[in-house]
Structure formats: structure tokens, C-alpha cells
Amino acid sequence: MDQGKNINPAWAPDGRSLAFVSDRSGISNIFLYDFGDANIYQLTDMYTGVSGITPFSPCLSWAHEADRLAFAYYEEDEYNVYAVDNPRSLKRKPYQAPAVPPETSLLAAERRALAGPTPVAAAAAPPADPGPRAGTSTYRSPAGFRASGTTPQTSDTGAAPAPVSVKSLIDSSPALPDTSEFTFKAYHTRFTPDYVARPTIGYERDNFGRGFFGGTAISLSDILGNHTMVFSGSVNGRLSEAQVLAAYINQAHRLNWAFGGSQQPLYFYVPAQVQQVATDTFIVTQQIERFVIRDVFAQSFYPFSRFTRVEFGGHFSNISQALLKQRLAVAHDPVSNTNYVFDAASPETVHGPSISYYGPQVALVHDNSLFGWVGPFAGSRWRFEVSPTFGSWRFTQGLADWRRYFFARPFTLAVRGIFFGRYGRDADLFPQFLGTTELIRGYTAGSLFNNECVTEPTISTGQTGCPQLDQLIGSRMAAANVELRFPLTRSLVLGFLPVGLPPLEGALFYDAGLYRCAAGAARSG
């Protein structure tokens, strides 16, 4: 491997050979190293070379299960991907390096042709260093040229610079800079902006007060992408209700980790209270319930392989509750039969209780799926997670999500099984709804309210009073889904549009689910 550039190694499925990309022949091609006979074989002979976007970008991948080799090839001003089944069948004779090193420029080839036969006196020259530094590249320095595998006899900077001409600059353009002149410095992290959201600012006034609003977001990282910082903020009149996120992510090592904090306000409408104080005079109290969630978190990710990783971390959260009130004096005019506001009190904030909870989290994650236009079509994904909670709320939450995709061109059979449950003292405080379109399709809350809940008699127990809707609510749930996906259109091009429409897919599906409360019976859907 002492010739040329050798990058992007890929193991064969049987582990007996190694494919890689090398430009030892002058153009980047795919070579194969056979561990059995210790020989190198050239598998491709591309005109413009096997290459990625940059000289060192990945451009080769070997699928172990399918025994198919895919590579990127630059042609006609674009990158195309080609695939070869059983690439070891392309082996011919072992690769032999040419007696004359490949030319790096047309001018060098012309000079070699005009120079004629090599003088006999050249045989007295010392042989090239066969060590690991030997190579066919050339270094350029102020003192002249030398092979990259040789050591400079004297300091290249000690001699006076040679005269420079346009011809000498053109002839020496393929030469590499002399590494003996490089200056090495320790790398220091310096953050620069990656993305800045367009800032907004304004002023507003409503029944609950007045103030400025606006926000922005910024993402910073170093040139290697090892360190990232994210900051975002949005204010809507009050700093106590600001939406804030600050996080730091470290990806310098195999163990990636992150920590940060956030604040998120949530608002819920509460029906207004009406109190009659006199004939045709009322006090109307408008109300909004506010929750502010403050969270401090730390998370880490350790990959076992390219497709499997373990995640572990923890968080501490605090939730405060308040009721925003605005009292309005409303009078009724019996002549015009209209209401009008003749007085308004100052906005009032009634603070409620606050709770805090904390807990660790651990998860095992796997994902080797391949995505198409609308979703994955091959591979599998699964996640197993456990996260206990302590403090004001006590429960243990578990998740098991398994997905598998079977591809038989042009069809994809997608299968999923999922279980989610909470166990413990406060498991039933946060019921889940099984009728979402991500779990069981055809049982949305709006559909049940407009149909089954109208015809069925209501009951005083349960979450909603509608038996058909209550059977889809609980603290533990399991669901199974099967989909047969197929393409409807591959490429739809309309004459009046400058570009074609993306492909469309259809699906036949079957869903089943089971729900259970911590202190109730199981229910199926």
C-alpha cells in the first residue's frame, strides 16, 4: 500500500478480501486485496475515476447480505451510483505496477519523451528508499524538486530561491508542497455560526397585558463539527413565559454526549365565568390556564456498531401552574339587544401549585433501514427504553418499538409491533390515546364524537363519558400494524411545470391494538 492514495476500505462478506479505492494507476479505481494469496487485483478501469464529492469522500460500499458492491462514478458533470454483484468475479491477473510511474501532467510526459534514453551514469545513483515513505509523488521547495520518499540532504530554505518563470510554474503545478516546511500547531476549538434564524421583534397589546414579542435561534460549531452549541429564545410579553433552549453537543469521541436546559410555556383555554351583579349587568371573567415546563437534561450516546447504539442520561423538570384572569364589566342593551364592555379590571395572575420530578433513562437502539421517497423500504428498526421517574410523580415508563421492512420490488411489506406502558403510583395521571393515526387508524376522537358517541348512551364514569372513546384511553397500550406499500407513480411530469412531481405510493394496512389502565381491565380496538 505504498503506491498512490488508498482510501475507503470495505470488507468482503466472507472477510477474506478487502476492497478499496486507489489512484496508483493514475486514476482512482477499485482494487481488491486478497488475504489468501496476498495479491492486489484491479477490479475497475474507469475513465474519470471512482470518486466522491471531495478527494477523500466515501465512494464505496459493500453490502454483506446481498454481496453487492456500490460505488460513485463521476461522468457527464454529475455523480452516478453503479452496483456490481459478486465483485470478486472481476478478479483477473494480480496488479503489477508499471515500470515507469504514471504521468501527472502532459508537460511531464513531453519532457520525458524529449529526454531520450536514460544516461548510463544514472545507474550510479543510489537506489530509491524502499521503506514506507517511498512513493511516486514529488515535493516542490525553493531549492528544487525531490521525491516524496527521500529525505532532504540540506535545509530547503538555506539556498537562494531559483529564478521563477511562467513555464517553471506551469511545469511544477502537479508537485506537492514540501512537508518538511509545514508548521504544526495544536487544534483549538473556535465556534462559528452554522445557522441563524431570522430575528423577529414586535409589540402587542391584548386583554391580558402588553409587551414586546419576538425571538431568534442560532447554531454554532467548530470546523471539525466536534462541538456544537444551540441557542434559541422567544418572548411573548413576559420573561417568565419565554420559550428558551440552550444545549451543548460533543461529538469529538466515540461517546457522544450533550447537556442543556429548556423552558416551554403551554396555554389552555378555560371557559369564562359569568356573574350577574345587576339587571342587565354582568361580570365576565376570561381565563387561560398556563403551565411552564422547565427542564435540565444530560444525554449520551455510545455506538456498538454503525447501526446499534446505547443511550443513557437523565433530567430534572419543574412544572408550575397559573391561571390568567381578566374581569370585564358587560352591560346588555335591551333596545338593540347587544352587549358592550364598559369597564375592565387589570389582568390578574393566580399562581397555582408547582411540582418537580426527575429520573434517569436508558435505551438500546438499532436502525439499518433504507429510506425511499415516502419512508423506509428495507431493513429494520427497534428501540427498547426504560425511564423511571421520582419526586412529586412516581412511575416507571417502558417502551418497546420493533419495525421490519421486507422489500420485493416494487412492493414493501412493513410490520411493526409497539408496547408503551407506565407502572407505579401515578401511572394513570397521564393517559394515552390509542386512536391516533400513528397507532390505530380510523378511530380518531373527532370520528367517535360525531358518530358512536352520539348514538351510544353516555355514562358518568370514564375519562370522557363516551364508552366507545374511553376504551381507547389508558396508561398501557400495545399495537400491531401491517402495511403493503406499492408505487402509484414513478415520475409524473406535467408540461406546464418546470420540474416533475415526486413519486406517489399507496398502501393496504391492518391495525390492531390493546389498552389497559393500571387499575382497570384490558380493552381492545
C-alpha positions as CSV (number, residue, x, y, z in Angstrom):
1,M,0.0,0.0,0.0
2,D,3.0,2.3,-0.6
3,Q,1.7,3.5,-4.0
4,G,-0.7,6.3,-4.6
5,K,-3.7,7.2,-2.5
6,N,-5.6,4.3,-0.8
7,I,-8.9,5.2,0.8
8,N,-12.4,3.9,1.7
9,P,-11.7,0.2,2.6
10,A,-14.6,-2.2,2.6
11,W,-14.6,-5.8,3.9
12,A,-15.9,-8.6,1.8
13,P,-18.8,-10.6,3.2
14,D,-16.5,-13.6,3.9
15,G,-13.8,-11.4,5.4
16,R,-11.1,-12.9,3.2
17,S,-10.6,-9.8,1.0
18,L,-10.7,-6.1,1.2
19,A,-11.9,-3.6,-1.5
20,F,-10.5,-0.1,-1.6
21,V,-10.1,2.9,-3.9
22,S,-6.6,3.7,-5.1
23,D,-5.1,6.1,-7.7
24,R,-1.9,4.0,-8.1
25,S,-2.6,3.6,-11.8
26,G,-3.0,7.4,-12.2
27,I,-6.8,7.3,-12.0
28,S,-8.9,6.3,-8.9
29,N,-10.3,2.8,-9.4
30,I,-11.5,-0.1,-7.2
31,F,-8.8,-2.6,-6.2
32,L,-9.1,-5.8,-4.2
33,Y,-6.6,-7.1,-1.7
34,D,-6.8,-10.9,-1.3
35,F,-5.6,-12.1,2.1
36,G,-5.3,-15.7,0.7
37,D,-2.5,-15.0,-1.8
38,A,-1.5,-11.5,-0.6
39,N,-2.1,-10.0,-4.0
40,I,-3.8,-6.9,-5.2
41,Y,-6.3,-7.0,-8.1
42,Q,-7.7,-4.1,-10.1
43,L,-11.5,-4.6,-10.5
44,T,-12.4,-1.5,-12.5
45,D,-10.9,0.7,-15.2
46,M,-12.8,4.0,-15.1
47,Y,-12.1,6.8,-17.4
48,T,-12.7,9.7,-14.9
49,G,-12.2,7.6,-11.8
50,V,-14.2,6.4,-8.8
51,S,-14.6,9.4,-6.6
52,G,-16.9,11.2,-4.1
53,I,-17.6,14.9,-3.9
54,T,-14.2,15.6,-2.3
55,P,-10.9,13.6,-2.9
56,F,-11.4,11.8,0.4
57,S,-15.2,11.4,0.5
58,P,-16.7,7.9,0.9
59,C,-17.5,6.5,-2.5
60,L,-17.6,2.7,-2.0
61,S,-19.9,0.4,0.0
62,W,-20.1,-3.4,0.0
63,A,-23.5,-4.9,1.1
64,H,-22.7,-8.1,3.1
65,E,-26.1,-9.9,2.8
66,A,-26.6,-9.1,-0.9
67,D,-22.8,-9.4,-1.8
68,R,-23.2,-6.2,-4.0
69,L,-20.6,-3.5,-4.4
70,A,-21.9,0.0,-5.0
71,F,-19.6,2.9,-6.0
72,A,-19.9,6.5,-7.1
73,Y,-18.6,7.5,-10.6
74,Y,-18.3,11.0,-11.9
75,E,-19.4,11.3,-15.6
76,E,-21.1,13.9,-17.7
77,D,-20.8,16.6,-15.0
78,E,-22.7,14.5,-12.4
79,Y,-22.2,11.7,-9.9
80,N,-23.9,8.4,-10.6
81,V,-24.0,5.2,-8.5
82,Y,-23.2,1.9,-10.0
83,A,-23.6,-1.6,-8.4
84,V,-21.8,-4.9,-9.1
85,D,-23.0,-8.3,-7.9
86,N,-20.3,-10.6,-6.7
87,P,-17.4,-8.1,-7.3
88,R,-14.8,-10.8,-6.7
89,S,-15.7,-12.3,-10.1
90,L,-13.9,-9.3,-11.7
91,K,-10.5,-10.6,-10.5
92,R,-8.0,-11.2,-13.3
93,K,-4.3,-11.2,-13.0
94,P,-2.6,-9.6,-9.9
95,Y,-1.9,-5.9,-10.4
96,Q,1.6,-5.1,-11.4
97,A,2.9,-1.5,-11.0
98,P,4.2,0.0,-14.3
99,A,7.9,0.2,-14.7
100,V,7.6,3.9,-15.4
101,P,5.5,5.8,-12.9
102,P,2.2,7.2,-14.3
103,E,2.4,10.8,-15.6
104,T,0.9,13.5,-13.6
105,S,0.8,16.1,-16.4
106,L,1.1,16.3,-20.2
107,L,4.2,18.5,-19.9
108,A,6.0,16.0,-17.8
109,A,5.3,13.3,-20.4
110,E,6.6,15.6,-23.1
111,R,9.8,16.2,-21.2
112,R,10.3,12.5,-20.6
113,A,9.8,11.8,-24.3
114,L,12.3,14.5,-25.4
115,A,14.9,13.5,-22.9
116,G,15.5,10.2,-24.7
117,P,17.2,7.2,-23.1
118,T,18.3,7.4,-19.6
119,P,22.1,8.1,-19.3
120,V,24.3,5.2,-18.1
121,A,25.8,7.4,-15.4
122,A,22.4,7.4,-13.7
123,A,22.9,3.8,-12.7
124,A,25.5,5.0,-10.1
125,A,22.8,7.0,-8.3
126,P,21.7,5.5,-5.0
127,P,18.6,3.4,-5.2
128,A,15.3,4.8,-4.0
129,D,14.3,4.3,-0.4
130,P,12.0,1.2,-0.4
131,G,10.7,2.0,3.0
132,P,7.2,3.1,3.9
133,R,7.9,6.7,2.7
134,A,8.6,5.6,-0.8
135,G,6.1,6.9,-3.4
136,T,5.6,8.4,-6.8
137,S,4.7,11.9,-5.8
138,T,7.0,14.9,-6.0
139,Y,7.6,17.7,-3.5
140,R,8.4,21.2,-4.6
141,S,10.5,23.6,-2.4
142,P,12.5,26.8,-3.1
143,A,15.6,24.6,-3.6
144,G,14.0,22.5,-6.4
145,F,12.2,19.1,-6.6
146,R,12.6,15.8,-4.8
147,A,10.7,12.6,-4.5
148,S,8.4,12.3,-1.5
149,G,10.1,9.2,-0.3
150,T,13.6,10.8,0.1
151,T,14.9,12.9,2.9
152,P,16.2,16.4,2.0
153,Q,20.1,16.5,2.3
154,T,20.2,20.1,3.4
155,S,17.6,22.6,4.5
156,D,15.5,23.6,1.5
157,T,15.3,27.1,2.9
158,G,19.0,27.6,3.2
159,A,19.6,28.1,-0.6
160,A,18.7,31.2,-2.5
161,P,15.4,30.9,-4.4
162,A,15.8,29.9,-8.1
163,P,14.5,32.3,-10.8
164,V,10.8,32.0,-11.4
165,S,9.2,31.9,-14.8
166,V,5.7,31.2,-16.1
167,K,7.0,28.0,-17.7
168,S,8.5,26.7,-14.5
169,L,5.3,27.4,-12.6
170,I,3.3,25.5,-15.2
171,D,5.7,22.6,-15.2
172,S,5.7,22.4,-11.4
173,S,2.0,22.7,-10.8
174,P,1.4,18.9,-10.2
175,A,4.1,18.9,-7.5
176,L,3.1,18.8,-3.8
177,P,4.3,21.2,-1.2
178,D,7.3,20.1,0.8
179,T,6.1,18.6,4.1
180,S,9.5,19.5,5.8
181,E,8.4,23.1,5.5
182,F,5.0,22.6,7.3
183,T,4.3,24.1,10.7
184,F,2.2,22.0,13.1
185,K,0.0,23.7,15.6
186,A,-2.4,22.4,18.2
187,Y,-6.0,22.5,17.2
188,H,-8.1,24.9,19.2
189,T,-11.9,24.9,19.1
190,R,-13.3,28.1,17.6
191,F,-17.1,28.4,17.2
192,T,-18.6,30.0,14.1
193,P,-22.3,30.3,13.1
194,D,-23.8,27.4,11.2
195,Y,-27.3,28.8,11.1
196,V,-29.1,31.9,12.4
197,A,-32.9,32.1,12.3
198,R,-34.3,35.4,11.1
199,P,-34.9,37.5,14.2
200,T,-38.4,38.9,14.8
201,I,-39.5,41.7,17.1
202,G,-42.8,43.5,17.7
203,Y,-45.2,45.0,20.2
204,E,-48.7,43.9,21.1
205,R,-51.5,44.6,23.5
206,D,-54.4,42.4,24.5
207,N,-56.7,41.8,27.4
208,F,-54.0,40.1,29.4
209,G,-51.4,42.9,29.2
210,R,-49.0,44.5,26.8
211,G,-45.3,44.0,25.9
212,F,-42.8,43.1,23.3
213,F,-42.5,39.8,21.5
214,G,-40.0,38.2,19.2
215,G,-37.2,35.7,19.1
216,T,-34.4,34.0,17.1
217,A,-32.2,30.9,17.1
218,I,-28.5,30.3,16.4
219,S,-26.4,27.2,15.9
220,L,-22.6,27.3,16.4
221,S,-19.9,24.7,15.8
222,D,-16.2,24.3,15.1
223,I,-14.7,23.5,11.8
224,L,-14.5,19.7,12.6
225,G,-18.1,19.5,13.8
226,N,-16.9,18.0,17.1
227,H,-18.5,20.7,19.3
228,T,-21.9,22.3,18.7
229,M,-23.9,24.9,20.7
230,V,-27.6,25.7,20.1
231,F,-29.4,28.7,21.5
232,S,-33.0,29.8,20.8
233,G,-35.4,32.1,22.5
234,S,-38.8,33.6,22.1
235,V,-40.5,36.2,24.3
236,N,-44.2,36.9,24.2
237,G,-44.7,39.8,26.6
238,R,-43.3,38.2,29.8
239,L,-39.9,36.8,30.6
240,S,-41.5,34.3,32.9
241,E,-43.3,32.9,29.8
242,A,-40.3,32.9,27.5
243,Q,-39.6,29.9,25.3
244,V,-35.9,29.1,25.8
245,L,-33.4,26.4,24.7
246,A,-29.7,26.1,25.3
247,A,-27.7,23.0,24.6
248,Y,-24.1,21.8,24.0
249,I,-23.3,18.7,22.0
250,N,-19.9,17.0,22.0
251,Q,-19.0,14.6,19.2
252,A,-15.3,14.6,19.4
253,H,-15.1,10.9,20.5
254,R,-17.0,7.7,20.0
255,L,-19.0,8.5,23.1
256,N,-21.2,11.5,22.1
257,W,-22.8,13.5,24.9
258,A,-25.0,16.6,25.3
259,F,-26.5,18.7,28.1
260,G,-28.7,21.7,28.3
261,G,-31.8,23.3,29.6
262,S,-35.2,24.5,28.3
263,Q,-38.3,26.4,29.2
264,Q,-41.6,25.8,27.5
265,P,-44.9,27.5,28.3
266,L,-48.2,25.8,27.5
267,Y,-51.6,27.5,27.4
268,F,-55.1,26.0,27.7
269,Y,-58.4,27.8,27.3
270,V,-60.7,27.7,30.4
271,P,-64.5,28.5,29.9
272,A,-65.3,32.1,31.0
273,Q,-67.2,32.7,34.3
274,V,-70.3,34.9,34.1
275,Q,-71.8,36.5,37.2
276,Q,-74.8,38.8,37.2
277,V,-74.4,41.7,39.5
278,A,-77.4,43.8,38.5
279,T,-80.2,43.9,36.0
280,D,-78.6,43.7,32.5
281,T,-75.2,44.0,34.1
282,F,-72.7,41.1,34.3
283,I,-69.1,40.4,35.3
284,V,-67.4,38.1,32.7
285,T,-64.1,36.6,33.8
286,Q,-62.0,35.3,30.9
287,Q,-59.5,32.6,31.9
288,I,-56.4,31.0,30.5
289,E,-54.6,28.2,32.3
290,R,-50.8,28.4,31.9
291,F,-48.2,25.7,32.5
292,V,-44.4,26.5,32.4
293,I,-42.2,23.4,32.0
294,R,-38.5,23.9,32.9
295,D,-36.2,21.1,32.2
296,V,-32.4,20.4,32.7
297,F,-31.1,17.4,30.9
298,A,-28.0,15.4,30.0
299,Q,-27.8,12.7,27.4
300,S,-25.1,10.4,26.0
301,F,-24.8,8.0,23.0
302,Y,-22.4,5.2,22.6
303,P,-22.4,3.2,19.3
304,F,-21.6,-0.5,19.3
305,S,-21.6,-0.5,15.5
306,R,-22.7,1.5,12.6
307,F,-26.4,0.5,13.3
308,T,-26.6,-0.2,17.0
309,R,-26.1,2.2,20.0
310,V,-26.9,2.6,23.6
311,E,-28.3,5.8,25.1
312,F,-28.3,6.8,28.7
313,G,-29.0,10.1,30.5
314,G,-31.2,11.9,33.0
315,H,-33.2,15.0,33.6
316,F,-34.8,17.2,36.2
317,S,-38.1,19.0,35.5
318,N,-40.3,21.5,37.2
319,I,-43.8,22.4,36.2
320,S,-45.6,25.5,37.5
321,Q,-49.3,26.2,37.1
322,A,-51.1,29.5,37.0
323,L,-54.5,30.9,36.0
324,L,-54.5,34.2,34.0
325,K,-57.8,36.1,34.6
326,Q,-59.3,39.2,33.1
327,R,-62.6,40.6,34.6
328,L,-64.8,42.6,32.3
329,A,-68.0,44.6,33.2
330,V,-70.5,43.9,30.5
331,A,-73.9,45.6,30.1
332,H,-76.8,44.5,28.0
333,D,-78.8,47.0,25.9
334,P,-82.4,45.6,25.6
335,V,-83.2,48.1,22.8
336,S,-80.5,47.0,20.4
337,N,-80.2,43.6,22.1
338,T,-76.4,43.9,22.2
339,N,-73.7,43.6,24.8
340,Y,-70.9,46.1,25.4
341,V,-67.9,46.3,27.8
342,F,-68.0,49.5,29.9
343,D,-65.1,48.6,32.3
344,A,-62.1,46.3,32.5
345,A,-60.0,45.4,35.5
346,S,-56.3,44.9,35.4
347,P,-55.1,41.4,34.4
348,E,-54.6,39.1,37.3
349,T,-52.3,36.0,37.6
350,V,-53.4,33.5,40.2
351,H,-50.4,31.2,40.9
352,G,-51.1,27.5,41.5
353,P,-49.1,24.6,42.8
354,S,-45.7,23.6,41.4
355,I,-44.2,20.1,41.1
356,S,-40.8,18.7,40.4
357,Y,-39.7,15.3,39.2
358,Y,-36.5,13.7,37.9
359,G,-35.2,10.4,36.7
360,P,-32.7,8.5,34.6
361,Q,-33.2,7.0,31.1
362,V,-31.5,4.1,29.3
363,A,-32.3,2.8,25.8
364,L,-30.9,0.3,23.3
365,V,-31.5,1.4,19.7
366,H,-30.9,-0.3,16.3
367,D,-31.5,1.2,12.8
368,N,-30.2,-0.2,9.5
369,S,-33.3,0.8,7.4
370,L,-33.0,2.3,3.9
371,F,-35.4,5.2,3.1
372,G,-37.1,5.9,-0.2
373,W,-39.3,8.9,-1.1
374,V,-42.0,8.4,1.5
375,G,-40.5,6.1,4.0
376,P,-38.2,3.1,4.7
377,F,-38.4,0.2,2.3
378,A,-35.8,-2.3,3.6
379,G,-34.0,-3.2,6.8
380,S,-35.2,-2.9,10.4
381,R,-35.5,-0.5,13.3
382,W,-36.1,-1.1,17.0
383,R,-35.9,0.7,20.3
384,F,-36.1,-0.6,23.9
385,E,-36.3,2.1,26.6
386,V,-36.8,2.3,30.4
387,S,-37.1,5.5,32.3
388,P,-38.2,5.6,36.0
389,T,-39.5,8.9,37.5
390,F,-39.1,10.1,41.1
391,G,-40.2,13.1,43.0
392,S,-43.7,14.6,43.0
393,W,-44.7,12.0,40.4
394,R,-43.6,8.4,40.7
395,F,-43.9,5.9,37.9
396,T,-41.8,3.8,35.6
397,Q,-42.2,4.2,31.9
398,G,-41.3,1.5,29.3
399,L,-41.2,1.4,25.5
400,A,-40.6,-1.4,23.1
401,D,-40.9,-0.5,19.4
402,W,-39.9,-3.0,16.7
403,R,-40.2,-2.4,12.9
404,R,-39.2,-4.6,9.9
405,Y,-39.4,-3.9,6.2
406,F,-39.4,-6.6,3.6
407,F,-38.6,-5.4,0.0
408,A,-39.7,-7.3,-3.1
409,R,-39.6,-4.9,-6.0
410,P,-41.8,-2.9,-6.3
411,F,-43.6,-3.9,-3.1
412,T,-42.7,-3.3,0.5
413,L,-44.2,-5.2,3.4
414,A,-43.9,-3.2,6.6
415,V,-44.5,-4.8,10.0
416,R,-44.5,-3.1,13.4
417,G,-45.1,-4.1,17.0
418,I,-45.1,-1.5,19.8
419,F,-45.7,-1.5,23.5
420,F,-45.8,1.5,25.8
421,G,-46.7,1.5,29.4
422,R,-46.4,3.3,32.8
423,Y,-46.3,1.4,36.1
424,G,-46.4,2.8,39.6
425,R,-48.3,5.1,41.9
426,D,-49.0,7.9,39.4
427,A,-49.2,5.8,36.2
428,D,-52.8,6.8,35.4
429,L,-52.2,10.5,35.7
430,F,-51.1,10.7,32.0
431,P,-53.4,8.5,29.9
432,Q,-52.6,7.8,26.3
433,F,-55.0,7.7,23.3
434,L,-54.7,4.7,21.0
435,G,-56.8,6.2,18.2
436,T,-54.1,8.4,16.7
437,T,-53.2,7.9,13.1
438,E,-49.7,6.7,14.1
439,L,-51.2,3.7,16.0
440,I,-54.7,2.7,15.1
441,R,-56.2,4.4,12.0
442,G,-59.9,5.1,11.7
443,Y,-60.6,5.8,15.4
444,T,-59.8,9.5,15.8
445,A,-61.6,11.4,18.6
446,G,-63.5,13.5,16.1
447,S,-64.8,10.5,14.3
448,L,-66.0,8.9,17.5
449,F,-67.6,12.1,18.9
450,N,-69.6,12.6,15.7
451,N,-70.8,9.0,15.4
452,E,-70.5,6.4,18.2
453,C,-70.7,9.0,21.0
454,V,-74.0,10.4,19.5
455,T,-75.8,7.1,19.2
456,E,-74.5,5.4,22.3
457,P,-75.8,6.5,25.8
458,T,-73.3,8.5,27.9
459,I,-72.0,7.3,31.3
460,S,-70.8,9.1,34.4
461,T,-67.6,7.1,34.7
462,G,-64.6,7.0,32.5
463,Q,-62.4,9.7,31.0
464,T,-64.9,11.3,28.6
465,G,-68.3,9.8,29.4
466,C,-68.4,8.1,26.0
467,P,-67.8,4.3,26.3
468,Q,-66.6,3.9,22.7
469,L,-64.0,6.6,23.3
470,D,-63.0,5.6,26.8
471,Q,-61.9,2.1,25.6
472,L,-59.1,3.7,23.6
473,I,-57.7,5.6,26.6
474,G,-55.3,4.1,29.2
475,S,-51.9,4.0,30.7
476,R,-50.6,0.9,28.9
477,M,-51.0,0.1,25.3
478,A,-49.9,-2.4,22.7
479,A,-50.4,-2.2,18.9
480,A,-49.5,-4.2,15.8
481,N,-49.5,-2.8,12.2
482,V,-49.0,-4.4,8.8
483,E,-48.7,-2.4,5.6
484,L,-48.3,-3.4,2.0
485,R,-46.9,-0.4,0.2
486,F,-46.7,-0.1,-3.6
487,P,-45.9,2.7,-6.1
488,L,-48.7,4.6,-7.9
489,T,-46.5,6.8,-10.0
490,R,-42.7,6.7,-10.5
491,S,-42.3,10.1,-12.1
492,L,-45.1,12.4,-13.1
493,V,-44.1,15.3,-15.4
494,L,-46.6,17.9,-16.4
495,G,-45.9,20.2,-19.4
496,F,-46.7,23.4,-17.6
497,L,-44.4,22.7,-14.6
498,P,-40.7,23.2,-14.8
499,V,-40.0,20.1,-12.7
500,G,-41.7,16.8,-12.3
501,L,-43.8,15.7,-9.3
502,P,-42.3,13.3,-6.7
503,P,-43.4,9.6,-6.8
504,L,-46.7,8.7,-5.1
505,E,-47.3,5.5,-3.2
506,G,-50.4,3.6,-1.9
507,A,-50.8,1.2,1.0
508,L,-53.1,-1.5,2.2
509,F,-53.0,-1.8,6.0
510,Y,-54.3,-3.7,9.0
511,D,-54.1,-2.3,12.6
512,A,-54.9,-3.9,16.0
513,G,-54.4,-2.6,19.5
514,L,-54.9,-3.3,23.2
515,Y,-55.2,-0.8,26.0
516,R,-55.2,-1.2,29.8
517,C,-55.4,1.2,32.8
518,A,-53.1,0.5,35.8
519,A,-56.3,-0.2,37.9
520,G,-58.7,-1.3,35.1
521,A,-59.5,-4.1,32.7
522,A,-57.9,-4.6,29.3
523,R,-59.7,-3.1,26.2
524,S,-59.1,-4.0,22.6
525,G,-59.5,-1.8,19.4
